[in-house]
Amino acid sequence: MKVPFSRLLVDVSYTRTQRGSIGVTRVVRSLLKEFEETTSQTELPCLAVAIHGRGFREIPLSAVAASEVNSSNVAASPAASMLRGITGGRGRQLALASLPLSLLYGVWRLYSRWIFKALSRQAPPVIFEEGDVLFMGDASWHYEAWHAAQRAREQGARVVLMVHDLIPLRHPEYGASLISMVFKEWLTRMLLCSDAVVCNSEATERDLKSYAASSGISLPPVGHFRLGCDPTNPANAETVRPALASFLQKPGASFVAVGSFEPRKNYAWVLQVFERLWENGQEFRLLIAGRPTAEGRALIEKLKLHSEQGRKLLTVFDATDGELEHMYHHAWALLFPSLAEGFGLPLVEARTRGCLVIASDLPVFRELADEGVSLYPKYSAEGIEALVMACAKADRRALVAPMPAFTWRASAAQCLQVTAELLMNQFPQKKILRASLSES
């Protein structure tokens, strides 16, 4: 594979402040690890960078890993703890409920500038040069990334933006008005200073092009690649808590749902579906594992106090990778009732481990589905009930072959290939260094 750049610089400004690997942070950490290993086979440097005002600073690659937090890890800093509290905790909930939108927006801009500048104050500045590619794949709507990206571009770098989804714009009902406003400004400004855009699925690419056309936005060249999923790690099998293991070992069918507790995941609706099944005498078990969010606080409290908690219902808010592996291997099916997704990693993770999937009929799920995925019309209680009942009648897991694994190594290679093609088509006459990379 030939790539039209001499250095790859990966933005990790948000991911390095987070303690877990969920959603965007899992994608960024996984891609960065594979970028580093792939490019280390050549003379192509791969650097991690974090925003600092209107520029970037270089961050040690080791500081981005989702390892146990220690004194040298920025995720352990007071500033990072404050960031997590504001962006995902009770602080955000209180602010959104008590302040007008215009004031919230002004406060967010000032806070964002201060916090991210403080987090990278001690790191050395990055000077971009011709032949560099700045890969903006992080959750950069949390900071005014366009200023630093444009400055990198002016210094000679090519800017490649990764779009994970357009949910804040397409489905503002699932989040606060401030989030939609911030995301819209971020996307509009970043598209103006990007030389190429890569999406995490064909469905996201189509949605972006449709949104741009209806909004009168001019797009740079756009492509997509598939996110990865590495094979099972047997070493994780020892990390399962007894309550979770015993819940899944009980006789009969058990179903799991994996993903953060937020409205678009549709867990409240799934709970109602299972409550009706339980009232009708069914003994199916439901396990929901996900990260708590401010928007999901009311549902979380309801689940904790539910009369079936610990019997037919179990909720886990801090599942380890080993416990997720255990869920996929022992559940009769993964339930994925989401109302909006850009990709849907749990579907791929479950299928590559042989777990059947029952999911809402979303474009990206149709794109990813194999014979082990059953789709029902979104919002159709009858549809999901019928699939759950059919699945519970007989354990079919051994009759359906697992989905072939598409690893993070393959995902990173595909991402670099798509990026290279977009940039070479955009700048066919540009003479810049090209390095050979192995796709293995």
C-alpha positions as CSV (number, residue, x, y, z in Angstrom):
1,M,0.0,0.0,0.0
2,K,1.3,3.5,-0.9
3,V,0.4,6.4,1.2
4,P,0.8,10.0,0.1
5,F,2.3,11.4,3.3
6,S,5.5,11.4,5.4
7,R,4.1,11.6,8.9
8,L,0.7,10.6,10.4
9,L,-0.4,12.7,13.3
10,V,-3.5,11.4,15.2
11,D,-5.6,13.7,17.4
12,V,-6.3,12.1,20.8
13,S,-7.3,15.2,22.7
14,Y,-10.5,13.8,24.1
15,T,-9.7,10.1,24.3
16,R,-6.7,10.5,26.5
17,T,-8.9,12.1,29.2
18,Q,-11.2,9.0,29.4
19,R,-10.6,6.0,31.6
20,G,-12.5,3.4,29.6
21,S,-12.7,2.3,25.9
22,I,-16.3,2.8,24.8
23,G,-17.6,4.2,21.5
24,V,-15.3,6.8,20.0
25,T,-12.6,6.2,22.6
26,R,-12.4,2.5,21.7
27,V,-12.1,3.4,18.0
28,V,-9.4,6.0,18.5
29,R,-7.3,3.8,20.8
30,S,-7.7,0.7,18.6
31,L,-6.8,2.6,15.4
32,L,-3.9,4.4,17.0
33,K,-2.4,1.1,18.3
34,E,-2.6,-0.4,14.8
35,F,-1.4,2.7,13.1
36,E,1.6,2.7,15.3
37,E,2.4,-1.0,14.7
38,T,1.8,-0.8,11.0
39,T,3.9,2.3,10.4
40,S,6.7,1.1,12.7
41,Q,7.5,-1.4,10.0
42,T,8.5,1.5,7.7
43,E,10.1,4.9,8.1
44,L,6.7,6.6,8.5
45,P,6.3,8.2,11.9
46,C,3.0,8.0,13.7
47,L,2.5,10.6,16.4
48,A,-0.3,11.2,18.9
49,V,-1.2,14.9,19.3
50,A,-3.6,16.9,21.6
51,I,-5.0,20.3,21.0
52,H,-3.5,23.4,22.8
53,G,-5.2,26.6,22.0
54,R,-4.9,27.1,18.2
55,G,-2.3,24.5,17.8
56,F,-1.4,20.9,18.7
57,R,1.2,19.4,21.1
58,E,2.8,16.0,20.9
59,I,1.6,13.3,23.4
60,P,3.5,10.1,24.2
61,L,1.7,7.2,22.6
62,S,1.9,5.3,25.9
63,A,-0.3,8.0,27.6
64,V,-3.3,7.2,25.4
65,A,-3.7,3.5,26.3
66,A,-6.8,2.6,28.4
67,S,-4.7,1.1,31.2
68,E,-5.1,1.5,34.9
69,V,-4.9,5.2,35.8
70,N,-1.7,6.3,37.4
71,S,-0.1,9.6,38.3
72,S,1.5,10.0,34.9
73,N,-1.8,9.5,33.0
74,V,-3.7,12.6,32.1
75,A,-7.0,10.8,32.8
76,A,-6.0,10.9,36.5
77,S,-5.6,14.7,36.5
78,P,-8.1,17.0,38.2
79,A,-8.8,18.8,34.8
80,A,-9.7,15.5,33.2
81,S,-11.9,14.5,36.1
82,M,-13.7,17.8,35.8
83,L,-14.1,17.3,32.0
84,R,-15.7,13.9,32.6
85,G,-18.0,15.4,35.1
86,I,-19.1,18.2,32.8
87,T,-19.5,16.2,29.7
88,G,-21.1,13.1,31.1
89,G,-22.0,13.5,34.8
90,R,-24.5,15.4,37.0
91,G,-22.7,18.7,36.3
92,R,-23.9,18.7,32.7
93,Q,-27.4,17.6,33.8
94,L,-27.7,20.5,36.3
95,A,-26.3,23.1,33.8
96,L,-28.6,22.0,31.0
97,A,-31.6,22.2,33.2
98,S,-30.8,25.6,34.8
99,L,-29.1,27.9,32.2
100,P,-30.5,29.4,28.9
101,L,-29.0,28.0,25.7
102,S,-27.2,31.2,24.7
103,L,-25.4,31.3,28.1
104,L,-24.7,27.6,28.0
105,Y,-23.0,28.0,24.6
106,G,-20.8,30.8,25.8
107,V,-19.8,29.0,29.0
108,W,-19.0,25.9,27.0
109,R,-16.7,27.8,24.6
110,L,-14.7,29.4,27.5
111,Y,-14.6,26.2,29.5
112,S,-13.5,24.1,26.5
113,R,-10.7,26.4,25.6
114,W,-9.4,26.5,29.2
115,I,-9.6,22.8,30.0
116,F,-7.9,21.4,26.9
117,K,-5.2,24.0,27.0
118,A,-4.5,23.1,30.6
119,L,-4.4,19.4,29.8
120,S,-1.6,19.8,27.2
121,R,0.3,22.7,28.7
122,Q,3.5,20.7,29.5
123,A,3.7,18.9,26.1
124,P,6.0,20.1,23.3
125,P,4.4,22.0,20.4
126,V,4.0,20.4,17.0
127,I,5.2,22.2,13.9
128,F,3.5,20.7,10.8
129,E,5.1,20.5,7.5
130,E,4.3,19.6,3.9
131,G,3.8,15.8,3.7
132,D,2.0,15.5,7.1
133,V,-1.5,14.1,7.5
134,L,-3.5,15.2,10.6
135,F,-6.1,12.5,11.3
136,M,-9.0,14.0,13.2
137,G,-10.8,10.8,14.4
138,D,-11.5,11.8,18.0
139,A,-14.6,13.3,19.6
140,S,-13.3,16.8,18.6
141,W,-16.7,18.4,18.9
142,H,-15.8,18.8,22.6
143,Y,-13.3,21.5,21.6
144,E,-12.8,24.2,18.9
145,A,-10.7,21.9,16.7
146,W,-11.1,23.8,13.5
147,H,-8.7,26.6,14.6
148,A,-5.8,24.2,15.2
149,A,-6.7,22.1,12.1
150,Q,-6.7,25.1,9.9
151,R,-3.3,26.2,11.3
152,A,-1.9,22.8,10.6
153,R,-3.2,23.0,7.1
154,E,-1.6,26.4,6.6
155,Q,1.7,24.9,7.7
156,G,1.4,22.3,4.9
157,A,-0.5,19.4,6.5
158,R,-3.4,17.6,5.0
159,V,-6.4,17.3,7.3
160,V,-8.5,14.1,7.3
161,L,-11.7,14.2,9.3
162,M,-13.4,11.1,10.6
163,V,-17.2,11.2,11.0
164,H,-18.7,8.6,13.3
165,D,-22.4,9.6,12.9
166,L,-24.7,12.5,12.5
167,I,-27.0,11.6,15.4
168,P,-27.0,15.0,17.1
169,L,-28.2,16.6,13.9
170,R,-30.5,13.8,12.6
171,H,-32.0,13.0,16.0
172,P,-31.7,16.0,18.3
173,E,-34.5,14.6,20.5
174,Y,-32.0,12.1,22.0
175,G,-29.8,14.8,23.5
176,A,-29.7,18.4,24.7
177,S,-30.1,21.4,22.4
178,L,-26.6,22.5,23.3
179,I,-25.1,19.3,22.0
180,S,-26.9,19.7,18.6
181,M,-25.8,23.3,18.4
182,V,-22.1,22.5,19.2
183,F,-22.0,19.5,16.9
184,K,-23.5,21.5,14.0
185,E,-20.9,24.2,14.3
186,W,-18.1,21.6,14.7
187,L,-19.1,19.7,11.6
188,T,-19.6,22.8,9.4
189,R,-16.3,24.4,10.4
190,M,-14.3,21.1,10.2
191,L,-15.6,20.3,6.7
192,L,-14.3,23.7,5.6
193,C,-10.8,23.0,6.7
194,S,-10.6,19.3,5.8
195,D,-9.0,17.8,2.7
196,A,-10.8,14.5,3.0
197,V,-13.4,12.8,5.1
198,V,-13.6,9.1,6.1
199,C,-16.7,7.6,7.7
200,N,-17.1,4.5,9.8
201,S,-19.6,2.8,7.5
202,E,-21.3,3.2,4.1
203,A,-24.5,4.2,5.9
204,T,-22.7,7.1,7.6
205,E,-21.2,8.2,4.3
206,R,-24.6,8.2,2.6
207,D,-26.1,10.2,5.5
208,L,-23.3,12.8,5.5
209,K,-23.7,13.3,1.7
210,S,-27.4,13.6,2.1
211,Y,-27.1,16.1,4.9
212,A,-24.5,18.2,3.0
213,A,-26.7,18.3,-0.1
214,S,-29.8,19.4,1.8
215,S,-27.8,22.0,3.8
216,G,-25.9,23.4,0.9
217,I,-22.5,22.3,2.3
218,S,-19.7,21.6,-0.1
219,L,-17.9,18.4,0.9
220,P,-14.2,17.4,0.3
221,P,-13.7,13.9,-1.1
222,V,-15.5,11.3,1.2
223,G,-15.0,7.6,1.7
224,H,-15.6,5.0,4.3
225,F,-13.9,2.0,6.0
226,R,-15.1,-0.7,8.4
227,L,-14.3,-0.7,12.1
228,G,-12.5,-3.7,13.5
229,C,-13.2,-6.4,16.1
230,D,-10.3,-8.5,17.4
231,P,-10.7,-12.2,18.2
232,T,-11.5,-13.5,21.7
233,N,-8.7,-13.2,24.3
234,P,-8.9,-16.3,26.5
235,A,-7.0,-14.5,29.2
236,N,-10.0,-12.4,29.9
237,A,-12.1,-15.4,31.0
238,E,-11.0,-15.1,34.6
239,T,-12.3,-11.6,35.2
240,V,-16.0,-12.4,35.4
241,R,-17.8,-11.5,38.6
242,P,-19.8,-14.4,40.2
243,A,-23.2,-12.6,40.1
244,L,-22.9,-12.1,36.3
245,A,-21.7,-15.7,35.7
246,S,-24.4,-17.3,37.7
247,F,-27.1,-15.2,36.1
248,L,-26.1,-16.4,32.6
249,Q,-25.6,-20.0,33.8
250,K,-29.2,-20.5,34.9
251,P,-31.4,-22.8,32.7
252,G,-33.3,-21.3,29.8
253,A,-32.8,-18.4,27.5
254,S,-30.8,-15.3,28.5
255,F,-30.5,-12.1,26.4
256,V,-28.0,-9.3,26.7
257,A,-27.9,-5.7,25.6
258,V,-24.6,-3.8,25.5
259,G,-24.2,-0.1,25.2
260,S,-24.3,3.2,27.2
261,F,-27.5,4.1,29.0
262,E,-28.8,6.9,26.8
263,P,-32.2,7.4,25.2
264,R,-31.3,6.3,21.7
265,K,-30.3,2.8,22.9
266,N,-34.0,2.3,23.7
267,Y,-33.5,0.3,26.9
268,A,-36.7,1.6,28.6
269,W,-38.7,0.2,25.6
270,V,-36.9,-3.2,25.8
271,L,-37.6,-3.4,29.5
272,Q,-41.3,-2.9,28.8
273,V,-41.2,-5.6,26.2
274,F,-39.7,-8.1,28.7
275,E,-42.1,-7.0,31.5
276,R,-45.0,-8.0,29.2
277,L,-43.3,-11.3,28.5
278,W,-42.7,-11.9,32.3
279,E,-46.4,-11.1,33.0
280,N,-47.3,-13.7,30.5
281,G,-45.3,-16.3,32.3
282,Q,-42.1,-16.3,30.3
283,E,-38.9,-16.9,32.3
284,F,-36.4,-15.3,29.9
285,R,-33.6,-13.3,31.5
286,L,-32.4,-9.9,30.4
287,L,-28.9,-8.5,31.2
288,I,-28.1,-4.9,30.3
289,A,-24.5,-3.7,30.4
290,G,-23.5,-0.2,29.7
291,R,-21.9,3.0,30.9
292,P,-24.2,5.4,32.9
293,T,-25.0,8.8,31.4
294,A,-26.7,11.9,32.8
295,E,-29.6,11.4,30.3
296,G,-30.1,7.8,31.5
297,R,-30.1,8.5,35.2
298,A,-33.9,8.0,35.7
299,L,-33.9,4.7,33.9
300,I,-30.8,3.5,35.8
301,E,-32.6,4.2,39.1
302,K,-35.7,2.4,37.9
303,L,-33.6,-0.6,36.9
304,K,-31.8,-0.7,40.3
305,L,-35.1,-0.9,42.2
306,H,-36.9,-3.2,39.8
307,S,-38.6,-6.1,41.4
308,E,-36.9,-8.6,39.1
309,Q,-33.4,-7.2,39.6
310,G,-31.1,-10.1,40.3
311,R,-33.7,-12.7,39.2
312,K,-34.8,-12.2,35.7
313,L,-33.1,-8.8,35.3
314,L,-29.5,-7.8,35.8
315,T,-27.8,-4.5,35.1
316,V,-24.0,-4.0,35.0
317,F,-22.6,-0.5,34.7
318,D,-18.8,-1.3,34.8
319,A,-18.4,-4.4,32.7
320,T,-14.8,-5.4,31.9
321,D,-13.7,-6.6,28.5
322,G,-13.6,-10.1,30.0
323,E,-17.2,-9.8,31.2
324,L,-18.3,-8.7,27.8
325,E,-16.6,-11.7,26.2
326,H,-18.4,-13.9,28.8
327,M,-21.8,-12.3,27.9
328,Y,-21.3,-12.9,24.2
329,H,-20.3,-16.5,24.7
330,H,-23.1,-17.4,27.1
331,A,-26.2,-15.3,26.0
332,W,-28.6,-16.9,23.6
333,A,-28.7,-13.6,21.7
334,L,-27.6,-10.0,21.8
335,L,-30.5,-7.5,21.7
336,F,-29.6,-4.2,19.9
337,P,-32.8,-2.1,19.9
338,S,-31.0,1.2,19.1
339,L,-32.9,3.9,17.3
340,A,-29.8,5.5,15.7
341,E,-26.2,4.3,15.1
342,G,-23.3,5.2,13.0
343,F,-21.8,1.7,13.2
344,G,-22.8,-0.6,16.1
345,L,-19.7,-2.4,17.4
346,P,-21.7,-4.7,19.8
347,L,-23.3,-6.4,16.8
348,V,-20.0,-7.2,15.2
349,E,-18.4,-8.2,18.5
350,A,-21.3,-10.6,19.3
351,R,-21.4,-12.2,15.8
352,T,-17.7,-12.8,15.6
353,R,-18.0,-14.7,18.9
354,G,-21.0,-16.8,17.6
355,C,-23.7,-15.0,19.5
356,L,-27.0,-14.4,17.6
357,V,-28.3,-10.9,17.3
358,I,-31.8,-9.4,17.3
359,A,-31.6,-5.8,16.2
360,S,-33.7,-2.9,15.0
361,D,-33.8,-2.4,11.2
362,L,-31.3,0.4,10.8
363,P,-29.3,1.1,7.6
364,V,-26.0,0.3,9.2
365,F,-27.3,-2.9,10.7
366,R,-28.5,-4.1,7.2
367,E,-25.0,-3.2,6.0
368,L,-23.3,-5.4,8.7
369,A,-25.8,-8.2,9.1
370,D,-25.1,-11.8,8.3
371,E,-27.3,-14.9,8.7
372,G,-27.0,-14.7,12.5
373,V,-28.7,-11.3,12.6
374,S,-32.4,-11.0,12.7
375,L,-33.9,-7.5,12.2
376,Y,-37.3,-6.2,13.2
377,P,-39.0,-2.9,12.3
378,K,-38.0,-0.1,14.5
379,Y,-40.5,0.5,17.3
380,S,-42.3,-2.8,16.6
381,A,-42.9,-4.5,20.0
382,E,-44.6,-7.3,18.2
383,G,-41.6,-7.8,15.9
384,I,-39.0,-8.0,18.7
385,E,-41.3,-10.2,20.8
386,A,-41.7,-12.7,18.0
387,L,-38.0,-12.9,17.4
388,V,-37.3,-13.3,21.2
389,M,-39.9,-16.0,21.5
390,A,-38.5,-17.9,18.4
391,C,-34.9,-17.6,19.7
392,A,-35.9,-18.9,23.1
393,K,-37.6,-22.0,21.8
394,A,-34.3,-23.6,20.8
395,D,-30.7,-22.7,21.2
396,R,-29.5,-22.1,17.6
397,R,-26.1,-20.7,18.3
398,A,-24.2,-23.9,17.2
399,L,-26.2,-24.0,14.0
400,V,-25.0,-20.6,12.7
401,A,-21.3,-20.0,11.9
402,P,-19.7,-17.0,13.5
403,M,-19.0,-13.9,11.5
404,P,-15.5,-13.9,10.1
405,A,-13.3,-11.6,12.2
406,F,-12.3,-8.2,10.6
407,T,-9.5,-7.2,12.9
408,W,-8.5,-3.7,14.0
409,R,-5.3,-4.3,12.1
410,A,-7.3,-4.8,8.9
411,S,-9.5,-1.8,9.8
412,A,-6.5,0.5,10.3
413,A,-5.0,-0.7,7.0
414,Q,-8.3,-0.1,5.2
415,C,-8.5,3.4,6.8
416,L,-5.0,4.3,5.6
417,Q,-5.8,2.9,2.1
418,V,-9.0,4.9,1.8
419,T,-7.2,8.0,3.2
420,A,-4.4,7.6,0.7
421,E,-6.8,7.2,-2.3
422,L,-8.8,10.2,-1.3
423,L,-5.7,12.4,-0.9
424,M,-4.1,11.2,-4.1
425,N,-7.3,11.8,-6.1
426,Q,-7.6,15.3,-4.5
427,F,-3.9,16.2,-5.1
428,P,-2.8,14.1,-8.1
429,Q,0.0,16.5,-9.2
430,K,1.4,17.1,-5.7
431,K,4.9,15.6,-5.3
432,I,5.1,14.4,-1.7
433,L,6.8,11.5,0.0
434,R,5.2,8.1,-0.3
435,A,6.1,5.3,2.0
436,S,5.2,1.6,1.7
437,L,3.1,0.0,4.4
438,S,2.3,-3.6,5.0
439,E,-1.4,-4.6,5.1
440,S,-0.7,-7.6,7.2
